[in-house]
Amino acid sequence: MADAKKPWSDSWTVINDEEWKRSGGQGTLRKARRNGDTHPVSAVLKKLNNQSDPDRRRRMRREVVALETLDHAGAPKLFDHNTEHFENTDVRLYAILEFVPGDTLAEYVTRCGALSLEDGGALLLTLLNVVEAYHGVGGGHRDIKPDNIILRNNDTRLPVLIDFGLSFNVDEPSRDDTPDWQQVGNRFLALPEHAPFSSNKRDLRSDLTFCVGILFYALTCVHPATLSDETGCLPHQRINARSLLALGSEPQRQALLTLFDIGFSFQIGQRWQSIESVRGHMQRILDGLPYEGEIAAALADIRARALSKLGNLATKEALDYVRLRLKNAGRSLVSELGAGFNFEGEEWLTQMDKMSTMIRCGVRQEFDGAIINVVFSIRAVGDELVVAEQRPTGSTPLARIPIQEPNALPELEGIAHRCLLEAFHRRRMNG
């Protein structure tokens, strides 16, 4: 019968190797061998650092479920575990995983320096294949960083993604989510959708952003850390990275910077929307940018953005809808004023590069031709639309409306109504 303190001992023996020990905040890894096996080490034992912590036990269970689901050379094989007992704190949880020989990407880059464009691109393409396989079974990783990538046999073209403790499945109930007040992700690249009180912590597109961050790190040895620094610079625009990205031919360098421009956009709907589009762009860089591939990748990205939950299509529709609501508010005021008043409106085209639009609501008095105007701007900020009144003295924010619920905030029309009445008052006071 297995030792309660070592429930793996019936089948596995831990090998003391002082030169190979890995520890993290979640657990500890040690080399292991199946009892009676004389072959070289092919497994590692993972056990929790704090067996009484319910959250860590749930995360270990989640990691095991992820590895059971994912069958890919870019993820370690799962040999054994007892995590089905994760709710019973009397049981010490463990998992036996495939031993993947090689350094982590962080260790390798620290020892050997930055990768070439060719090797970094190959690393990204393989990593994208792993992430695509996991997304294909409904999983999202949420913790892709250099410490969680092992280079099999120190081959930069054979990355293995590990540590699925923060992963999620799109079909899992929300009760398994991280609480609203907690941040998920990592300090390698903090994403706004993973911040406390974000409602979008389960977005598969975040993994694509992490992959772009991995490429950036592999080519520069610099942690991207944040999408925008205190000066508004993206990671590749910062002084410590600019000179390090003078790679390949000039067209390749420009295409690489474009990859980062899109990949590090603050709004998730403006980033790469599909693995196919990132892969196509990176492959074109490696291949010397053939025209046909560029067209195919561009079309793939356009399709992905159109289908994106918080992408450009949904944002444009929300901008147009809120603009219509403001226009209707102006018409409603004219109806209330009665005979002798006409509505005049002017609508600006929705600018998707700026994620904004504007509308002028005017009321004209027929008997003297006098007119009052209020100009409203509508701008997408994160997952909200910010409505503001534009005056010569500046912009005054009025309301915020969720992009996914453009018909929310029923008092919006009342707010617009009040702005128009105040404009009447200002005109009368000014003669």
VEXDREN-2710 file (C-alpha; in Angstrom, 1 decimal):
% VEXDREN-2710
k/r/px/py/pz
1/MET/0.0/0.0/0.0
2/ALA/1.3/3.4/-0.9
3/ASP/2.6/5.8/1.8
4/ALA/-0.1/8.5/2.4
5/LYS/2.7/11.1/2.3
6/LYS/4.0/9.6/-1.0
7/PRO/0.9/8.3/-2.8
8/TRP/3.0/7.8/-6.0
9/SER/5.4/5.4/-4.3
10/ASP/3.6/2.2/-5.4
11/SER/4.4/2.8/-9.0
12/TRP/7.2/5.5/-9.1
13/THR/10.5/6.2/-7.5
14/VAL/11.9/9.8/-7.1
15/ILE/15.5/10.1/-8.3
16/ASN/17.6/12.5/-6.4
17/ASP/19.4/14.7/-8.9
18/GLU/20.8/17.8/-7.3
19/GLU/21.7/19.3/-10.6
20/TRP/18.1/19.1/-11.9
21/LYS/15.4/20.5/-9.7
22/ARG/12.7/22.8/-10.7
23/SER/10.4/24.7/-8.4
24/GLY/7.8/27.4/-8.8
25/GLY/5.1/29.1/-6.9
26/GLN/2.7/26.3/-7.7
27/GLY/4.7/23.1/-7.4
28/THR/8.0/21.2/-7.3
29/LEU/9.3/18.9/-10.0
30/ARG/11.7/16.0/-9.5
31/LYS/12.9/13.3/-11.8
32/ALA/11.2/9.9/-11.4
33/ARG/11.3/6.4/-12.8
34/ARG/8.7/3.7/-12.9
35/ASN/9.4/1.1/-10.3
36/GLY/11.5/-1.7/-11.7
37/ASP/12.4/0.3/-14.8
38/THR/16.1/0.4/-15.6
39/HIS/15.8/2.7/-18.6
40/PRO/17.0/6.3/-18.5
41/VAL/14.8/8.8/-16.8
42/SER/11.7/9.6/-18.8
43/ALA/9.4/11.1/-16.2
44/VAL/9.1/13.8/-13.6
45/LEU/7.0/14.0/-10.4
46/LYS/5.1/17.1/-9.9
47/LYS/3.7/17.8/-6.4
48/LEU/2.1/20.9/-4.9
49/ASN/4.1/23.2/-2.6
50/ASN/1.0/23.8/-0.5
51/GLN/-1.3/20.8/-0.4
52/SER/-3.9/22.5/1.7
53/ASP/-4.6/25.4/-0.7
54/PRO/-7.9/24.7/-2.5
55/ASP/-7.1/27.1/-5.3
56/ARG/-3.8/25.4/-6.0
57/ARG/-5.4/22.0/-5.9
58/ARG/-8.0/23.1/-8.4
59/ARG/-5.3/24.5/-10.7
60/MET/-3.4/21.2/-10.6
61/ARG/-6.5/19.4/-11.5
62/ARG/-7.1/21.8/-14.3
63/GLU/-3.6/21.2/-15.6
64/VAL/-4.0/17.5/-15.6
65/VAL/-7.4/17.7/-17.4
66/ALA/-5.7/19.9/-20.0
67/LEU/-2.9/17.5/-20.6
68/GLU/-5.4/14.6/-20.8
69/THR/-7.1/16.5/-23.5
70/LEU/-4.1/17.7/-25.5
71/ASP/-2.1/15.1/-27.4
72/HIS/0.7/17.0/-29.1
73/ALA/4.5/16.7/-29.3
74/GLY/4.6/20.3/-28.1
75/ALA/3.1/19.4/-24.7
76/PRO/4.4/16.9/-22.1
77/LYS/2.7/13.5/-21.9
78/LEU/0.8/12.6/-18.8
79/PHE/1.6/9.2/-17.3
80/ASP/-0.1/9.1/-14.0
81/HIS/-1.9/11.3/-11.4
82/ASN/-4.4/11.3/-8.5
83/THR/-5.9/14.8/-9.1
84/GLU/-9.5/13.4/-9.2
85/HIS/-9.2/13.8/-5.4
86/PHE/-8.5/17.5/-5.6
87/GLU/-11.5/18.3/-3.3
88/ASN/-10.2/16.0/-0.6
89/THR/-7.4/17.9/1.2
90/ASP/-6.4/14.8/3.1
91/VAL/-5.0/13.4/-0.2
92/ARG/-1.6/14.6/-1.3
93/LEU/-1.9/15.4/-5.0
94/TYR/0.7/14.4/-7.6
95/ALA/1.2/14.0/-11.3
96/ILE/3.7/12.1/-13.3
97/LEU/4.7/13.8/-16.5
98/GLU/7.0/13.2/-19.4
99/PHE/10.6/14.3/-18.7
100/VAL/11.5/16.8/-21.5
101/PRO/15.3/17.2/-21.6
102/GLY/16.5/20.7/-22.3
103/ASP/16.6/24.3/-20.9
104/THR/13.6/26.5/-20.6
105/LEU/13.5/29.3/-23.2
106/ALA/14.5/31.7/-20.4
107/GLU/17.5/29.6/-19.4
108/TYR/18.6/29.2/-23.0
109/VAL/18.4/32.9/-23.9
110/THR/20.2/33.8/-20.7
111/ARG/23.0/31.4/-21.6
112/CYS/23.2/31.8/-25.4
113/GLY/21.7/35.1/-26.2
114/ALA/19.0/36.2/-28.6
115/LEU/17.8/33.9/-31.4
116/SER/18.2/34.7/-35.1
117/LEU/15.2/35.8/-37.1
118/GLU/15.0/32.4/-38.7
119/ASP/15.2/30.5/-35.4
120/GLY/12.9/32.9/-33.6
121/GLY/10.3/32.6/-36.4
122/ALA/10.6/28.8/-36.4
123/LEU/10.1/28.8/-32.6
124/LEU/6.9/31.0/-33.0
125/LEU/5.5/28.8/-35.8
126/THR/5.9/25.6/-33.7
127/LEU/4.5/27.3/-30.6
128/LEU/1.5/28.4/-32.6
129/ASN/0.9/24.8/-33.7
130/VAL/0.8/23.8/-30.0
131/VAL/-1.6/26.6/-29.0
132/GLU/-3.8/25.9/-32.0
133/ALA/-4.1/22.2/-31.0
134/TYR/-5.1/23.3/-27.5
135/HIS/-7.6/25.9/-28.7
136/GLY/-9.0/23.2/-31.0
137/VAL/-10.2/21.2/-28.0
138/GLY/-11.6/24.3/-26.3
139/GLY/-8.6/25.2/-24.0
140/GLY/-6.8/28.4/-23.3
141/HIS/-3.4/28.6/-21.6
142/ARG/-3.2/32.1/-20.2
143/ASP/0.4/31.7/-18.8
144/ILE/2.7/31.5/-21.9
145/LYS/6.1/32.8/-20.9
146/PRO/9.8/31.9/-21.3
147/ASP/9.8/29.9/-18.0
148/ASN/6.9/27.8/-19.3
149/ILE/8.6/26.7/-22.6
150/ILE/11.2/23.9/-22.6
151/LEU/13.3/23.6/-25.7
152/ARG/13.5/19.8/-26.3
153/ASN/17.1/18.8/-26.4
154/ASN/17.9/22.5/-26.5
155/ASP/16.5/22.7/-30.1
156/THR/14.9/26.2/-30.5
157/ARG/12.7/24.8/-33.1
158/LEU/11.1/22.2/-30.7
159/PRO/9.4/24.2/-28.0
160/VAL/7.3/22.3/-25.4
161/LEU/4.6/24.3/-23.6
162/ILE/4.3/23.4/-19.9
163/ASP/2.4/24.5/-16.8
164/PHE/-1.3/24.6/-17.7
165/GLY/-2.3/25.6/-14.2
166/LEU/-4.0/28.8/-15.3
167/SER/-5.7/27.2/-18.3
168/PHE/-9.4/27.2/-18.9
169/ASN/-11.9/25.4/-21.1
170/VAL/-14.5/27.5/-22.9
171/ASP/-17.1/24.9/-22.0
172/GLU/-16.3/25.0/-18.3
173/PRO/-18.8/26.7/-15.9
174/SER/-17.8/30.2/-14.8
175/ARG/-17.5/29.1/-11.2
176/ASP/-14.0/27.8/-12.1
177/ASP/-12.9/31.2/-13.2
178/THR/-10.5/33.4/-11.4
179/PRO/-12.4/35.8/-9.1
180/ASP/-13.1/39.3/-10.5
181/TRP/-10.7/41.0/-8.1
182/GLN/-7.8/38.7/-9.0
183/GLN/-5.4/39.2/-11.9
184/VAL/-4.4/36.3/-14.1
185/GLY/-1.6/35.9/-16.5
186/ASN/2.0/36.7/-15.6
187/ARG/4.6/39.5/-15.2
188/PHE/6.3/38.6/-18.5
189/LEU/3.5/40.4/-20.3
190/ALA/0.6/41.9/-18.3
191/LEU/-2.5/42.1/-20.5
192/PRO/-5.4/44.5/-19.8
193/GLU/-8.0/41.8/-20.3
194/HIS/-6.4/39.8/-17.4
195/ALA/-6.5/42.8/-15.0
196/PRO/-8.6/42.8/-11.8
197/PHE/-12.4/43.2/-12.5
198/SER/-11.9/42.5/-16.3
199/SER/-14.9/40.6/-17.7
200/ASN/-12.8/39.2/-20.5
201/LYS/-10.3/36.9/-18.8
202/ARG/-11.2/33.8/-20.9
203/ASP/-10.4/35.1/-24.3
204/LEU/-8.4/32.7/-26.5
205/ARG/-6.8/35.7/-28.4
206/SER/-4.8/36.5/-25.3
207/ASP/-2.7/33.4/-26.0
208/LEU/-1.8/34.8/-29.4
209/THR/-0.6/38.0/-27.8
210/PHE/1.6/35.9/-25.5
211/CYS/3.0/34.1/-28.5
212/VAL/3.9/37.4/-30.1
213/GLY/5.6/38.4/-26.8
214/ILE/7.6/35.1/-26.9
215/LEU/8.9/36.0/-30.4
216/PHE/9.8/39.5/-29.2
217/TYR/11.7/38.1/-26.2
218/ALA/13.5/35.4/-28.3
219/LEU/14.8/38.1/-30.7
220/THR/15.7/40.7/-28.1
221/CYS/16.2/39.0/-24.7
222/VAL/13.9/41.8/-23.4
223/HIS/10.6/41.1/-21.5
224/PRO/7.8/43.1/-23.1
225/ALA/6.2/43.5/-19.6
226/THR/3.3/45.8/-20.7
227/LEU/1.6/46.6/-24.0
228/SER/2.1/50.3/-23.5
229/ASP/4.7/52.0/-21.2
230/GLU/4.4/55.4/-19.5
231/THR/5.3/57.2/-22.7
232/GLY/2.8/55.2/-24.8
233/CYS/5.5/53.2/-26.5
234/LEU/4.8/49.5/-27.5
235/PRO/7.5/47.0/-26.5
236/HIS/9.2/47.1/-29.9
237/GLN/9.2/50.9/-29.9
238/ARG/11.2/51.3/-26.7
239/ILE/14.8/52.4/-26.7
240/ASN/16.1/49.1/-25.2
241/ALA/14.6/47.1/-28.1
242/ARG/14.7/49.2/-31.3
243/SER/18.3/48.5/-32.2
244/LEU/17.9/44.8/-31.4
245/LEU/15.2/44.4/-34.1
246/ALA/17.4/45.4/-37.1
247/LEU/17.0/41.8/-38.5
248/GLY/16.8/40.5/-42.0
249/SER/16.3/42.7/-45.1
250/GLU/14.5/46.0/-44.8
251/PRO/11.2/44.6/-46.1
252/GLN/11.5/41.8/-43.5
253/ARG/12.3/44.2/-40.7
254/GLN/9.3/46.4/-41.6
255/ALA/7.0/43.3/-41.8
256/LEU/8.4/42.2/-38.4
257/LEU/7.6/45.6/-36.8
258/THR/4.1/45.4/-38.3
259/LEU/3.7/42.0/-36.7
260/PHE/4.5/43.6/-33.4
261/ASP/2.4/46.7/-34.1
262/ILE/-0.7/44.5/-34.4
263/GLY/0.3/42.0/-31.8
264/PHE/0.9/44.6/-29.1
265/SER/-2.2/46.8/-29.7
266/PHE/-3.8/47.7/-26.4
267/GLN/-7.3/46.8/-27.5
268/ILE/-7.7/43.1/-28.0
269/GLY/-10.0/43.6/-31.0
270/GLN/-7.2/45.4/-32.8
271/ARG/-4.6/42.6/-32.2
272/TRP/-4.1/39.5/-34.2
273/GLN/-7.5/37.7/-34.3
274/SER/-6.5/34.2/-35.4
275/ILE/-3.5/31.8/-35.3
276/GLU/-3.8/31.5/-39.1
277/SER/-3.2/35.2/-39.6
278/VAL/-0.1/35.3/-37.3
279/ARG/1.3/32.2/-38.8
280/GLY/0.8/33.5/-42.3
281/HIS/2.5/36.8/-41.6
282/MET/5.5/35.1/-39.9
283/GLN/5.9/32.6/-42.7
284/ARG/5.9/35.4/-45.2
285/ILE/8.7/37.1/-43.3
286/LEU/10.7/34.0/-43.3
287/ASP/10.0/33.3/-47.0
288/GLY/10.9/36.8/-48.1
289/LEU/7.3/38.2/-48.3
290/PRO/5.8/36.5/-51.4
291/TYR/2.8/38.6/-52.7
292/GLU/0.3/35.7/-52.9
293/GLY/0.9/34.7/-49.3
294/GLU/0.4/38.3/-48.2
295/ILE/-3.0/38.5/-49.8
296/ALA/-4.1/35.1/-48.4
297/ALA/-3.0/36.1/-44.9
298/ALA/-4.6/39.5/-45.1
299/LEU/-7.9/37.9/-46.2
300/ALA/-7.7/35.4/-43.3
301/ASP/-7.2/38.3/-40.8
302/ILE/-10.1/40.3/-42.3
303/ARG/-12.4/37.2/-41.9
304/ALA/-11.2/36.6/-38.4
305/ARG/-11.7/40.2/-37.4
306/ALA/-15.2/40.2/-38.8
307/LEU/-16.1/37.1/-36.7
308/SER/-14.3/38.4/-33.6
309/LYS/-16.4/38.7/-30.5
310/LEU/-15.0/42.1/-29.6
311/GLY/-13.5/42.8/-33.0
312/ASN/-14.0/45.5/-35.6
313/LEU/-17.4/44.4/-36.9
314/ALA/-19.1/44.4/-33.5
315/THR/-17.4/47.7/-32.6
316/LYS/-18.5/49.4/-35.8
317/GLU/-22.1/48.2/-35.4
318/ALA/-22.1/49.5/-31.9
319/LEU/-20.7/52.9/-32.9
320/ASP/-23.3/53.3/-35.7
321/TYR/-26.1/52.2/-33.4
322/VAL/-25.2/54.7/-30.6
323/ARG/-24.9/57.4/-33.2
324/LEU/-28.4/56.6/-34.4
325/ARG/-29.7/56.8/-30.8
326/LEU/-28.2/60.3/-30.4
327/LYS/-29.8/61.4/-33.7
328/ASN/-33.2/60.1/-32.6
329/ALA/-32.8/62.1/-29.4
330/GLY/-32.4/65.3/-31.4
331/ARG/-35.5/64.4/-33.5
332/SER/-37.5/63.7/-30.3
333/LEU/-36.7/67.2/-28.9
334/VAL/-37.9/68.8/-32.2
335/SER/-41.2/66.9/-31.9
336/GLU/-41.6/68.2/-28.3
337/LEU/-40.9/71.8/-29.3
338/GLY/-43.6/71.6/-32.0
339/ALA/-44.2/73.8/-35.1
340/GLY/-41.5/76.2/-36.1
341/PHE/-38.6/73.9/-35.3
342/ASN/-36.6/71.6/-37.6
343/PHE/-34.0/69.0/-37.0
344/GLU/-30.7/69.3/-38.8
345/GLY/-28.1/66.5/-38.5
346/GLU/-24.7/65.8/-39.8
347/GLU/-23.0/62.4/-39.5
348/TRP/-19.3/61.6/-39.8
349/LEU/-18.2/58.3/-41.2
350/THR/-17.1/55.8/-38.7
351/GLN/-13.3/55.7/-38.6
352/MET/-12.3/52.2/-37.7
353/ASP/-8.6/53.1/-37.6
354/LYS/-9.5/55.4/-34.7
355/MET/-12.5/53.4/-33.5
356/SER/-14.6/56.5/-33.4
357/THR/-17.4/58.5/-35.0
358/MET/-19.2/61.8/-34.5
359/ILE/-22.6/63.3/-35.1
360/ARG/-23.9/66.9/-35.1
361/CYS/-27.4/67.4/-33.7
362/GLY/-28.9/70.8/-34.7
363/VAL/-32.3/72.4/-34.0
364/ARG/-33.3/75.3/-36.3
365/GLN/-36.0/77.9/-35.6
366/GLU/-37.9/78.6/-38.8
367/PHE/-39.0/82.2/-38.0
368/ASP/-35.5/83.7/-37.7
369/GLY/-33.2/80.9/-39.0
370/ALA/-31.4/80.7/-35.7
371/ILE/-29.8/77.3/-35.0
372/ILE/-28.2/75.6/-32.0
373/ASN/-25.8/72.7/-32.5
374/VAL/-24.4/70.0/-30.3
375/VAL/-21.6/67.8/-31.6
376/PHE/-21.3/64.3/-29.9
377/SER/-18.2/62.0/-30.3
378/ILE/-18.4/58.3/-29.8
379/ARG/-15.1/56.5/-29.2
380/ALA/-14.3/52.8/-28.4
381/VAL/-12.1/52.5/-25.3
382/GLY/-11.5/48.9/-24.3
383/ASP/-14.8/47.1/-24.3
384/GLU/-16.9/50.3/-23.9
385/LEU/-18.1/53.2/-26.0
386/VAL/-17.4/56.6/-24.5
387/VAL/-19.9/59.3/-25.5
388/ALA/-18.7/62.9/-25.1
389/GLU/-19.9/66.4/-26.0
390/GLN/-17.5/68.4/-28.2
391/ARG/-17.2/72.1/-27.5
392/PRO/-14.6/74.7/-28.5
393/THR/-13.3/74.6/-24.9
394/GLY/-12.8/70.8/-25.0
395/SER/-14.5/67.5/-24.7
396/THR/-16.9/66.6/-21.9
397/PRO/-17.6/62.8/-21.3
398/LEU/-21.2/62.0/-20.9
399/ALA/-21.7/58.3/-20.8
400/ARG/-20.2/54.9/-21.2
401/ILE/-21.9/52.0/-23.0
402/PRO/-20.7/48.4/-23.4
403/ILE/-19.8/47.5/-27.0
404/GLN/-21.6/44.3/-26.6
405/GLU/-24.8/46.1/-25.4
406/PRO/-25.2/49.3/-27.5
407/ASN/-28.8/49.5/-26.5
408/ALA/-27.8/49.7/-22.8
409/LEU/-28.0/52.9/-20.7
410/PRO/-31.6/53.9/-21.5
411/GLU/-30.9/57.3/-20.1
412/LEU/-28.6/58.1/-23.0
413/GLU/-31.4/59.8/-24.9
414/GLY/-32.2/61.9/-21.9
415/ILE/-28.6/63.0/-21.6
416/ALA/-28.5/64.1/-25.2
417/HIS/-31.8/65.9/-24.7
418/ARG/-30.4/67.8/-21.8
419/CYS/-27.3/68.8/-23.8
420/LEU/-29.5/70.3/-26.5
421/LEU/-31.6/72.2/-23.9
422/GLU/-28.4/73.5/-22.3
423/ALA/-27.2/74.7/-25.8
424/PHE/-30.5/76.6/-26.1
425/HIS/-29.9/78.2/-22.7
426/ARG/-26.3/79.2/-23.6
427/ARG/-27.5/80.8/-26.8
428/ARG/-30.2/82.9/-25.1
429/MET/-27.7/84.0/-22.4
430/ASN/-25.2/85.0/-25.0
431/GLY/-27.8/86.9/-27.0
END
